[in-house]
Amino acid sequence: MAAKTLVIKGIAHWAKLWPENRSRNSWNEDTDGAYTIDLVLDEKNASLFESTGAAKKVKYNDKYDGLPHLSFSRPHDGPKPDFAKGPVVVKGPDGADVSMEDGLIWNGSEVGVQVAVYNTKRGIKGTDFQAVQVYKYAVKPEGMDDAVLPADLIATRKELDVSFEDRLKDVKVAVEPESPF
């Protein structure tokens, strides 16, 4: 079976999508970092992802006030020649490519994440994190205007003073079977 590509929509957290701000945690040393994003979902998008049968599971824990969420990761490099790696495609609200210089994707931004679900050699369904499109940027957290951001920035954990439920209530999430990328 060929890979099925879908776009899951939700609220972004911890977006580290460019070479300059990729995650460089100790468990990513063998791949020289990874491109990562957490995505808080509504029930419709959680069900859409669960329907793929992927080994990756939607989580419902206290990390995001019990709301459904997924974490996606793509290695920057690595020893496996046939393994998907390298930067993900990042698009802005107008569909044009964006870079880190165009602005960070702050926690609370409304995004779509493109992922391919495929059959692995071990007989399970794997996921390939491929792209992100920002639909609406979150407001930069207060106090960040004058901050000097290091070249190897890791996304901020500073929370906005808005609950997750309030952030999600105005998000218009529609399931798109076709990829915009």
Secondary structure by P-SEA (a helix, b strand, c coil): ccbbbbbbbcccccccccccccccccccccccbbbbbbbbbcaaaaaaaaaacccbbbbbccccccccbbbbbbbcccccccccccccccccccccccccccccccccccbbbbbbbbbccccbbbbbbcbbbbcccccccccccccccccccccccccccccccccccccbbbbbccccc
